[in-house]
């Protein structure tokens, strides 16, 4: 007679294995953070090798037969609680997905990513897309293979989308971006017909040290726990988390552009609050992870735009800012400042776009990715197509590859299917914010007073604490009563910009 | 017929395995560095767990049967070059040593270290040795077991000494420390009979920022490559290296004690120059590691004392220092400053001791460790014995456990056998420096001019580049023509202090 191992013992075993994998992945993340912040220049080569080794160890552990066996056994148990059950299901899903990648493919992808990234750097320096094209072509070919390995219905791009936003499809995005395009064209047309606002105010000289001080002040005001996280300087702002008790954001400071630091700081702060709000008890387990990239982005965008570009927010913080930079801001009213930070103006660079035209940048990338993956666009024609889309969607002429098709790092990393989550994040954010306003009486007044405690508590309870327990779809429905709908972003934008541009 | 694998293929396989282990260990070292410099307070728990996981993965990899088989096969090959041969021999020696530790012992030691460290922290805070004693007793008992596991001849302490300084024995140390004691007693007696020098100069207020700037200046002057390393602030200064292209030192700055930052900076800089000088081609292999702790310490002490407390060194750097701190140093001569930084004065705290009485602190710890390990001293009597030795060796009364037996972290970490390498390092340093002066004509004049290029080149060629190829004994003989001899330190000290104290 075989003795049946108790479910709790099996589950503990599962947790131990998963936490070991997480420890290795998180160690790799620490090395990654260090690489972007403090690594001495000559250390880059060995560092790359160290990160590769940790990734391969994590991959070995995540695809161990013993883990698969354990998961299959656990899936047959009916005495798991809801969270444990969900952890097992999601872990099994991840396990099976990891197995879909044969070792030669993983290795080819790793090499291609490295080559592609360096080609991108080189091409940017030379301002010449053609230096990037051959490596990008190999990357696109590998991404098509990846779509086949993962499997899909309807469109191969769905397989890649699914990696970043489970359940997102070309159908869904075509529909939502269709609505976006119609509504935005109309809104942008109205705005362009009105007297324009100026953002010259943001481009005076703002000394670095004071900007840094103000950024730290904002992070703390938002509720970012500096005993469980920190901020440093890096070339490109990012958030990384090694567990909810150690969440790190970075920013950059441009003395001639006050907005650069401020909204990157609030944006990454929003990501960081999500990470600090994930349940520590679920460390290493799916329910200890973010629901999806779209939901992650909803948290950063909610803080960056819905809160951080609102008049209520600056009603409270503008006096502090004026006191820090009296020479730049004395005599400039809150309204003037509020208009400056919300200027709408079609432009070339995605990361510097306002919150309306931003989505045109995303739609261009979405159309291009879809077409590259289904083969209707070839890599060699990409630069021309890019420039044509920028004319068509935004009415701007692209003067150079560096300010055009070479501006984003994503494709050089093989991140196809990632861009749409940026727009989804904004739309989720507007929908969540509308729900918060319905559910939290007096929220506007609290924000007006610089008090985000209740809002953060609500985000924690409604979103952060659940980790991956709900899919983004389920989560959206649970929190707002319906699945993702563009109308919330639209009415938020209409109301806000009609007031600004009258 | 079985086909014999080519030696180069076997050796490449060996290198790959060793570098994988190194990658994991180095990743763990990055996490350790981060823990001491930038880790947010609440992240400590998860960080400990992540480091433990990496250590256990490294241990698994280092004790894999396949590695042992490979090493045994390689040891039979006669077509390895000298360095490859040595790498294989040393790696096999390390492999067999790793196997001597049974898993339950490793786990017990890991738990005991954790408990012992926290008891030490607690006891220090409460200034009460008895809070530390029970955990220390468990630690000592485990160290005795470890000596048995490792095996030894003559004295169990030899097994532990061997971990830090291969070949060092109680016999050797009893002899050398016997000489030290006789010579030092005499020298200290002479010094105490002369008019004393004052170090009040060093205890004015030296602003942090300027001290930091001066420390960075010294590191660069020594030849520390800041593109392959960096300096940060931590509570206790240390050096850590992730490969020769990424070597990190830390320091601390006390505004009321200029010496604290300066000589910790030069000391760690000496360690760091050694690490930056190890051969990158040997990364992950024994010949890419330091020869021993004693040799490592020789490099830090050589820079800290033989160079960094010499009149020639300050002849060049004192004017810069005066310019940085005019209010503190204008009107104070180089001689006055030189005397201040070389004041000899028996004291309570090892890390603040001058370079002569320092060795009495080490001898006390050596006598105590020997006796704890052979059982002639019990842990409960340790505090009393400590105080008695301080009276006997240094003529000082210990007013409290915190300033006495609880001052060093080492025993709480289970580092028994480590302290003697500090003294050995000083003696090696004096012997190396004497050889350098013989072999490099004009060295004093170069130091007088702030030029350490030739000296560093010599240290690189004679010591750094060889890694663990030679044992410390062999290395000492190769570089200086004889094995370690105390007489070099003695004549260095006699000459220096007779001049200072006349």
Interface residues (C-beta under 8 A of the other chain):
Chain A: X19 X20 X23 X24 X26 X27 X28 X30 X31 X34 X38 X39 X40 X41 X42 X43 X45 X46 X47 X49 X50 X53 X54 X57 X225 X226 X227 X228 X229 X230 X232 X242 X243 X245 X246 X283
Chain B: X19 X20 X23 X24 X26 X27 X28 X30 X31 X34 X38 X39 X40 X41 X42 X43 X45 X46 X47 X49 X50 X53 X54 X57 X225 X226 X227 X228 X229 X230 X232 X242 X243 X245 X246 X283
